[in-house]
């Protein structure tokens, strides 16, 4: 007789585990709380869906025990996933840095193809179905897969269901925290620069020590800072905030300059154009909105004539442009986070099957676990790999 499998959650890991289970001959029933499947897939990668990454290793993941991902990524890594996608009609657009997108460059094509494949295989799908407890499921099903994700993106259905299900069977929960998330800054001027965007170098300071430096785009907002550079440091920032550490940022607005080169540039332009205002001089380097508030921060009159800029003032301005410090008061929260760190302690999960050590025939996969990847398709890669390994074991 075919095994009966219940899957709670119709996101990336749940939907893919349903497909692999059904392909392996199981009778699969999937329960999804939303009115449609794969809501997070649909919004990922700005609607393009960074579906995986060619370069996968445990070094790309965080958690109490990130090496936990190794077996799954070896068992169902990039090449196997690529081959599987080709077998169901999806080709990939592979970027130079390893990021992979569907060739259609549309997230909805991923969601549609996976849903159609599941339905073609006879997966029974119950939408608008919120499950509050799974203990009774073991009376009806041979195996239960929990794929309800994390608390991230609550407007798309993110919640703590997986944690509550795990607690029913005595699992330990590592305190969750938002990751790949914007940061809120303690500043009276930062909101005035909202909308200004630069390619910057951002250094995370934890207890005033340099923790990590990332280059990328940075966007000032009415609450703080966003952009890829911020998302890329947010995991470590969020974890540090959770531990009540002092968290700060050093923002280098012109990373291609050294201090000496920038100070010399300011001095040289001032000599050649003595009747420029300092405001006019600096708008050749940075957005006007940033220059306005940088000068206010430095208490320099924006109408100061360039001929009055001495080497000391040039160095003072250059120093702030290359090392503007801000204090981080919080993340922008689970609602705005792409993913979540923390979750079910993976030491209580078998890394080769994803079966619970606490309850036979109970499996936890994807973002429900205390595993979070870097930006760039790593979280989806773990979703597919964990789904595949669990389904194959069942």
N, C-alpha and C positions, 0 to 999 in steps of 0.2 A: 504493500500500500504506500501511496505517496505521503511524504511527511507534510503535515499542515503547519504553516509558518505564519505568524502574525507579526506585522511590522508597524511600529508606532512612529509616525512621522513620514511625510512625503516630500522631504527636501532632497538634497543631493545624495546623501548616504542612504537614506531610506528608499528612495526610488531606485537607486542602482542595486541595492541589496535585493529588492523585490524582483528586478529583472534577472539577476544572476541566479537567485533561488528558483525562479520559475523555469529558467533555461535548464536548470539541473534536475527538473522533474518534480519540484515541490508544488503543493497547492498553497498559493500565497494570498493573504488578505492584508491590505494596507489601510491604515486609519490615519486620516489627515484632518487637523482641526480647522484649517482654512477652507475657503470656497474653491481653491484651485491648488494644484501641486506646484512645487518648485518655485515658490515666490522669491527666495533669496537668489536662486540661479538667475531669475529674470532681471534682477537689478544689478547683478555683479558686473564688475569691469565697466561701469557706466553704460550698461546695456549691451556690452560686447562679450562678456563672460571670459575672463582669463581662466580657462578650464583646467589647466595643469601647467607643469614646468618640466622641461627636459632634464634639468639638473636637480636631482632629489637626493637628500641625505638627512640624517638625524640632526646635522648642524643647522638645518633650516627651521628647526622646531624648538619650542620652549615648553617648560613644564617642570614638575618635580623630577621626572624621569623621561626626558625626551628620546633617549635611545630606544624606548618602547616602540617607536615607529619603524625601526629598521627592518624587521621581518616582513611587515606588510608592504613596505615600499620595494623590497627585493622581490617579493612574491607577485606584486602587481604594480610595477613601476611604469615609467613613461612609455616604453616601447610596447608593452602588453596592452596598455590602455589605448594607445594610438591604433594598434592593430585591431582591437575590439571595435573602436569607433568606425574604422574603415569597413568592418564587416557589417555594420548596420547603416552604412551610407554617409558617415560624417568624416570629412577631411579637416586637417588642422592647418592653421596659419602660424608657423613657428617663427618667433622673433630671434634676433641675434643674441639677446641676453637669456634665452631659454624659455621665456614666457610663450604659452601656446593659447591660441584662440580658435574657435570654429572658423572655417574658411568663409562662412557666411558673414562673420563678424557680428552676429546677432545672438544674444543670449536666449531669445525666445525660440530660436531654432533648436538649441540644446534641450530646453524644457519640452518642446513639442515632440522631438524625436524620441526622447526617453519615455515620455508618457505613452506615445503610440506603441512603442516597443513593449512596454509593460502590459498594455491592454491587449495587444496582439497575442501575448503569451498567456492570457487568461487571468492576469492578476485582478482580483476583486478590489476595487477602490471605493472606500467610504469617505467622502468629503464632509466638511462641517461636522466632524465627529471628534469631540474632545474626550480623551480617556483620562480618568482621574486615578485609577488604580489598575495594576496589571496582575495582581495575585490570582484573580479568577481565570485569567487567560490560560493558565497551565492546565485547567480542566478540559479545555477545548483544543489547544494547540500543542504540537510537539516541540515547538521552539518559539521564542519571542525575541525579536530584535528591537531594541530601543534606539531610535534615530531621531530624537526630538530636538537635536541641536542644543543651543545654549541660550543665555539671556540676551545676547546681542540682537539688535534690530527688533525691538518689541513690536513696532508697527507692522512688521511682517510676520509676527507670530512668535518671536523669540521669547522664551520663558524658562522657568527652572523645573519643568516637568521631569526631565531626566534625573535631576538631583533627588526629587521626591520619590520617584520610582526606585532609585538606587537605595535610598534610605529604608524603604520597605524591607529590604533584604540585608540591612546592616552594613552597607557600603560607606566608606569614608569620603567626604567631600572636601576637596581643596578649595579654599575660598575663591570664588570667581571674581574676575576683574575685566573691565573693557579692554580690548586690544584693537589695533588698526583703527584708532579713534583720534579725533581732534583734541587739542589741549586748551584748557581755560587758564588765562593769565591774570595775575594780580597786578593790574596797572590802570592808571587813570587816563592814559592816552591811547592805549592800543586800539580801542573801539573806534577812535577817530581816523584810524588808518584802514578801516574795513574796506575790502575790495582791492587793495593794493597787492600786487603779486610780483615776486622776484624769484630768480634761481639763486638759491642761497646755500650756505653750509651751516648746518645746525648741530651744535654740540649739546648733548644732555649732561647736566651736572647733578650728581647725586651727593648730597651732603658736601657740596662745593668741590667735589672731585670729578674730573672728566670721565664719563662712563662710555660714551659712544658719539661718533661724529658721522653725520649723513649729509650727502649733497642731494639737492633736488628742489622742486618748486615749493614755495612757501606762500601761503595766502593769509593776510591779516583779516580777521573777522571781528564782529561786534562782541564776541566773547573771548577771543584769544587768537589762536593760530591753527591753520589747517594746511592741506597740501601733502604731497607724497613724502617730503622730507619729515614732516611731523608724524604721519601715519607710521613711517618706518622706525621712529624712535619710541612710539607710544607704548609698545609692549613693556619695555624696560621702565619707562616713566610711570606707567600705571602700576606696575609691580612695586616700585619704590614708594609711590604714594600710599599703597596698601600697607606698607611697613612703616608709615609715618615719617619717612625720610624727608629731608629738605630737597625739593626738586626745582632745578632752574634750567634755563636755556641760555646759551651764548649763540647769538645769531650773527653770522658773517654775511652781510648783504652783498658783498663784492668779492667772492672767493678767489677770483683770478688775480687779485692785487695782494702784494705784501704791504705791511705798514709803511715802509720807506717809499715804495713806489707810489702808493696812494697819496701820502703827504706831499711828495714831490710834485705829483700831478696837480694837486690843489694849488700849491705855491706857484708853479709855472704858469697855470692858466690865470691866476690872480695877477701875475706880472704882465702877461700879454694883454689882458683885458681888465685894466685897473678899475674901470667904471661899472663893471658887472656888480650886481649885488651877490652876496654869498648864496642867496636862494637861487639865482639864475645859474651860477657856477655849478652848483650841486645837481640841478635838474638835468645836466648833461650826463649824469651818472645814475640817478635813481628817480623813481616816480615822484611827482610833485607832492602827493599826499604824505609820502614817507619823509621827504626832505623837510616839509613844513613842521612835522612833529618831532623829528630828530633835532632840529634847531631849537625848538621850544624846550625839549628835554635837556639840551645842553645850555639853555639860557643864553643863546646867541641871537642877536637881532637879525631877522631875515633880510633886512634892508642894509645891513653893514656892507660897505663898499669893499670890493676885492682888494683894493690897494691897502686896506687896513688889516689884511690877514697876515699875521706874522707866523714864523715856523711853529711856535707853541700852539697857536689856534689851529693850524693845519693838522698838527699831530693829534690834537684833541678830537677834531672831527673824524680823522681817519681811524682813530682808536674805537670810537663809538660805531662807525660804519662796519668795522671788521669784528667787533666784539660787543654787540649791544646785548645787555643782560636783562633777563626777565625771570620773574618767579612764577612757577606753575602752581596754581592752587588746586586744580582738579582736572580730571578728564572731562570730556563732554558727555560722558555717561553711556550706559548700555544701549540706549535707544539709537544713538548715532554711531555706535561701534559696528564695524564689519564682522568682527568675530569676538570671542571671549576666551580669556585664559582661565585657568582653574577648572573645576568640575570634578568628575568621578576619578578617584585615585587609581591610576593605571596599575599600581602594584597589586591590586585586587582583581585584575583582568588578565586573562591568558593572552600574551601578545601574538601567539600563533593561531588563535581561534577567535579571539575577542569574547569568549565565554566568561561569565562571572565565576570567580572562585567561591562565591558565596551561595550561588543558586544554579544548579544544573539547568541547561537549556535556556538560559537567559544571556543575551548578548547586548553589549553596549558599543556603539560605533560612532565615528565622526566627532563632531564638535562637543558631544555630551561628555567626552573624556577630557582629562587634564592634559591636553595637547593643543598647542596653538602654533600655527606656522607664520612665517614672514609673508609680507605682501608679494604677490607674483605668481599665484596659482598653487601655492603650497598647501593651503587649507583644503581646496578642492581635491588635490592629489591624495591627501590623507583620507578624505571622505570616500573617494572611489576605492582606494586600497583596502581600507578597513571593511567596507561593505562587501567587497569581493571575497576577502579572507573568511569573514563570518559566514556568508552565504555558502561558500564552498564547503566549509566545515560541517554545516548543517546538512 
